[in-house]
């Protein structure tokens, strides 16, 4: 975390919320943010004054929306867009996100048609999955998610919140199957110019690109299109880009080598990052494979974990090293450097999500449950695969409770970031 004059400089810059991907695991983010809303309500001086007046018939005022920049990847992009469409509600938007997640079900996200024999035969399971993949280009049908996004997110309201100044920018990341580049699509108010930039339509760095474009449900579908599980989505380049053709995109977690770069591009000096990675997984996986070779489910879960294995921790550590270097410089020299201080709080689950999923796999829809059972994905490291697909209330509520507990344990850090003196 930034300290001293570096922290003071960071406090004068926009605060960004960066939400990483992870399928159903991203319900953890809703739990963290719901607790953040509670912390802000108790810290907000207007609300405190209202409560001091003992006016029970009046509704206490909501705290302002705490983030100027929202960035999301995969299912985290859906969370970010949801918040952007409700930023005018202040911190109540964070509560609304938790309310949505409490009632989510798998049939609102995907559908899977399989043979009833998949439960008893791995051969039947493989044949059924291959048949579905040939029919629609993926194992799962994402049409339910498309319908959910249409009902859930008001993209016109996102534009209004940007134009009114409630938000500075909303960014959604996806991975191009054509070029292998990692794209971040930004929507921002027409008058907004990122700090230190001339606001170009496109920005390139090694393996990644930033473009300005009006966001739609297609961008969210592309960002959350898990490889093999969800079909790829075609997106067109910005209108002013005459070089790049329309290309197909998949989950933004693939090849995500610099998760914080887009927030820094937008001028953020304070960043709350919520990931859903778990350092406990290697130990569980090793213990599960000591007695024999891994099941198909364990292999698939390992592959999915590799997709969502981002460079987040390394990116955060790099920013912290720069902070320490800046803090040692006299102010005159610090102002001449091309770097600026960044205050970062990184939130990740404190408990194993694989173990949590293992306790709730039986809540899955029958077709999905039988398929995963045929793959051996109900126990041990195989439960990792199920954890990405478990969009069911029991698992979601357990994730949100864990997120709220983790946020309470670090409430001082969160308040220092979101409510700087």
Residue pairs with C-beta under 8 A, 6 or more apart in sequence:
1 7
1 320
1 323
1 343
1 344
1 345
1 413
1 416
2 9
2 10
2 323
2 327
2 341
2 342
2 343
2 344
3 323
3 327
4 327
5 327
5 331
5 334
6 323
6 326
6 327
6 341
6 343
7 341
7 343
7 420
9 269
9 340
9 341
10 269
10 270
10 340
10 341
10 342
10 343
10 420
11 269
11 270
11 343
11 420
11 421
12 269
13 195
13 267
13 268
13 269
13 270
13 340
14 68
14 69
14 168
14 266
14 267
14 268
14 269
14 270
15 66
15 67
15 68
15 69
15 268
15 269
15 270
15 271
15 272
15 417
15 418
16 67
16 68
16 69
16 70
16 71
16 263
16 266
16 268
16 270
16 271
16 272
17 67
17 69
17 70
17 71
17 80
17 83
17 271
17 272
17 274
18 71
18 72
18 259
18 260
18 263
18 271
18 272
18 273
18 274
19 26
19 29
19 70
19 71
19 72
19 73
19 76
19 77
19 79
19 80
19 274
20 26
20 73
20 74
20 76
20 253
20 259
20 273
20 274
20 275
20 276
20 277
20 308
20 310
20 312
21 73
21 74
21 75
21 76
21 77
21 223
21 224
21 251
21 252
21 253
21 276
21 308
22 28
22 74
22 75
22 76
22 253
22 275
22 276
22 277
22 308
22 388
23 74
23 75
23 226
23 387
23 388
23 389
23 391
24 75
24 387
24 388
24 389
24 390
24 391
24 392
24 395
24 396
24 399
25 75
25 276
25 349
25 353
25 387
25 388
25 399
26 74
26 75
26 76
26 78
26 79
26 276
27 101
27 104
27 395
27 396
27 399
27 400
27 403
28 274
28 276
28 349
28 353
28 399
28 400
28 402
28 403
29 76
29 79
29 274
29 276
29 403
30 79
30 97
30 98
30 100
30 101
30 400
30 403
31 98
31 399
31 400
31 401
31 402
31 403
31 404
31 406
31 407
32 274
32 347
32 403
32 404
32 406
32 407
33 83
33 94
33 97
33 98
33 274
33 403
34 94
34 95
34 97
34 98
34 400
34 403
34 404
35 403
35 404
35 407
35 408
35 411
36 66
36 91
36 94
36 272
36 407
36 414
36 418
37 63
37 91
37 92
37 94
37 95
39 407
39 411
39 414
39 415
39 418
40 63
40 66
40 91
40 415
40 418
40 419
41 47
41 60
41 62
41 63
41 91
42 48
43 63
43 415
43 419
44 61
44 63
46 61
46 63
47 60
47 61
47 63
50 58
50 60
50 61
51 60
62 89
62 90
62 91
62 92
63 90
63 91
64 90
64 91
65 83
65 87
65 88
65 89
65 90
65 91
65 93
65 166
65 167
66 91
66 418
66 419
67 83
67 87
67 167
67 272
68 167
68 168
68 169
68 268
69 167
69 168
69 169
69 170
69 171
69 263
69 266
69 267
69 268
70 80
70 81
70 83
70 84
70 167
70 169
70 170
70 171
71 80
71 170
71 171
71 172
71 173
71 184
71 262
71 263
72 78
72 79
72 80
72 81
72 171
72 172
72 173
72 223
73 172
73 173
73 223
73 251
73 252
73 253
73 256
73 259
74 223
74 224
74 226
74 251
74 252
74 253
74 308
75 224
76 274
77 172
77 173
77 219
77 220
77 223
77 224
77 252
78 149
78 152
78 153
78 220
78 223
78 224
79 97
80 170
80 171
80 172
81 153
81 155
81 158
81 170
81 172
81 215
81 220
82 93
82 96
82 97
82 100
82 152
82 153
83 93
83 94
83 97
84 158
84 161
84 162
84 167
84 170
85 153
85 154
85 155
85 157
85 158
85 161
86 92
86 93
86 96
86 97
86 157
87 93
87 161
87 166
87 167
88 157
88 160
88 161
88 164
88 166
89 96
98 400
100 152
101 396
101 400
102 393
102 396
102 397
102 400
103 393
104 391
104 392
104 393
104 396
105 391
105 392
105 393
106 364
106 365
106 368
106 389
106 390
106 391
106 392
107 144
107 365
108 144
108 145
108 147
108 148
108 391
109 142
109 144
109 145
109 148
109 391
110 140
110 141
110 142
110 144
110 145
110 229
110 230
110 389
110 391
111 140
111 141
111 143
111 144
112 132
112 139
112 140
112 141
112 365
112 367
112 368
112 371
113 132
113 141
113 367
114 125
114 128
114 129
114 132
114 367
114 370
114 371
115 124
115 127
115 128
116 370
117 124
117 128
118 124
118 125
118 128
118 370
118 371
118 373
118 374
119 370
119 373
119 374
120 374
121 374
122 296
122 374
122 375
122 376
124 374
125 296
125 371
125 374
125 375
126 296
128 371
129 139
129 371
132 138
132 139
132 140
132 141
133 139
133 228
136 231
137 231
137 232
138 225
138 228
138 229
138 230
138 231
138 232
139 228
139 229
140 229
140 230
142 221
142 225
142 230
142 231
145 221
145 224
145 230
146 217
146 221
149 217
149 220
149 221
150 217
153 217
153 220
155 215
155 216
155 217
158 167
158 170
158 187
158 215
159 187
159 214
161 167
162 168
162 169
162 170
162 187
162 188
162 189
162 192
163 189
163 190
165 189
167 188
167 189
168 188
168 189
168 192
168 266
168 267
169 186
169 187
169 188
169 192
169 194
169 266
170 186
170 187
170 188
170 215
171 184
171 185
171 186
171 187
171 210
171 262
171 263
171 266
172 184
172 185
172 215
172 219
172 220
172 223
172 252
173 182
173 183
173 184
173 185
173 223
173 252
173 256
173 262
174 182
174 183
174 185
174 219
174 222
174 223
174 225
174 233
174 235
174 249
174 250
174 251
174 252
175 181
175 182
175 183
175 249
175 250
175 251
175 252
175 253
175 254
175 255
175 256
176 182
176 183
176 247
176 248
176 249
177 232
177 247
177 248
177 249
177 250
178 247
178 248
179 247
180 207
180 255
181 207
181 208
181 209
181 255
182 207
182 208
182 209
182 252
182 254
182 255
182 256
182 257
183 208
183 209
183 210
183 211
183 249
183 252
184 208
184 209
184 210
184 211
184 262
185 211
185 212
185 213
185 215
185 219
185 235
186 210
186 211
186 212
186 213
186 262
186 266
187 212
187 213
187 214
187 215
188 212
188 266
192 199
193 199
194 265
194 266
194 267
195 266
195 267
196 267
197 203
197 265
199 212
201 211
201 212
201 238
201 240
201 241
202 209
202 210
202 211
202 212
202 238
202 241
203 209
203 210
203 211
203 265
205 258
205 261
207 255
207 257
208 257
208 258
208 261
210 262
210 265
211 237
211 238
211 241
212 238
213 219
213 238
218 233
218 234
218 235
219 235
221 230
221 233
222 232
222 233
222 235
222 249
222 250
222 252
223 249
223 251
223 252
224 230
224 251
224 252
225 231
225 232
225 233
225 249
225 250
225 251
226 250
226 251
226 304
226 307
226 388
227 250
227 251
227 254
227 307
229 388
229 389
230 250
230 251
232 248
232 249
232 250
233 248
233 249
233 250
234 246
234 247
234 248
234 249
235 246
235 247
235 248
235 249
236 246
237 243
237 244
237 245
237 246
237 247
251 307
253 307
253 308
253 310
254 307
256 310
256 311
257 310
257 311
258 311
258 315
259 273
259 310
259 311
259 312
259 315
260 271
260 273
260 312
260 315
260 316
260 319
260 342
260 344
261 315
263 271
264 342
268 342
269 340
269 341
269 342
269 343
270 342
270 343
270 344
270 417
270 418
270 420
271 342
271 343
271 344
271 345
272 344
272 345
272 347
272 414
272 417
272 418
273 312
273 316
273 344
273 345
273 346
273 347
274 347
274 348
274 403
275 310
275 312
275 346
275 347
275 348
276 308
276 348
276 349
276 353
277 308
277 309
277 310
277 312
277 348
277 349
278 348
278 349
278 351
278 352
278 353
278 354
279 348
280 351
280 352
280 354
280 355
281 305
281 352
281 354
281 381
281 384
284 352
284 354
284 355
284 380
284 381
285 298
285 302
285 380
285 381
285 384
287 380
288 294
288 298
288 379
288 380
288 381
288 382
289 298
289 380
289 381
294 302
294 381
294 382
295 375
295 376
295 377
295 382
296 375
296 376
296 377
297 372
297 375
297 376
297 377
297 378
297 382
297 383
297 385
297 386
298 376
298 377
298 380
298 381
298 382
298 384
300 375
300 377
300 382
300 385
301 354
301 377
301 381
301 382
301 383
301 384
301 385
301 386
301 387
302 381
302 384
304 384
304 385
304 388
305 384
312 346
313 346
316 344
316 346
319 342
319 344
320 344
322 339
322 341
322 342
323 341
323 342
323 343
326 334
326 337
326 339
326 340
326 341
327 341
329 337
343 417
345 410
345 413
345 414
345 417
347 403
347 406
347 407
347 410
349 399
349 402
349 403
349 406
350 402
350 405
350 406
350 409
351 402
353 384
353 387
353 399
354 380
354 381
354 383
354 384
354 387
355 383
356 387
356 395
356 398
356 399
356 402
357 383
357 384
357 386
357 387
357 390
357 395
358 378
358 379
358 380
358 383
358 386
359 398
360 390
360 392
360 394
360 395
360 398
361 369
361 372
361 377
361 378
361 383
361 386
361 390
362 369
363 390
363 392
363 393
363 394
363 395
364 372
364 386
364 389
364 390
364 392
368 389
372 378
372 382
372 385
372 386
372 389
375 382
375 385
376 382
377 383
377 385
377 386
378 386
387 395
390 396
407 414
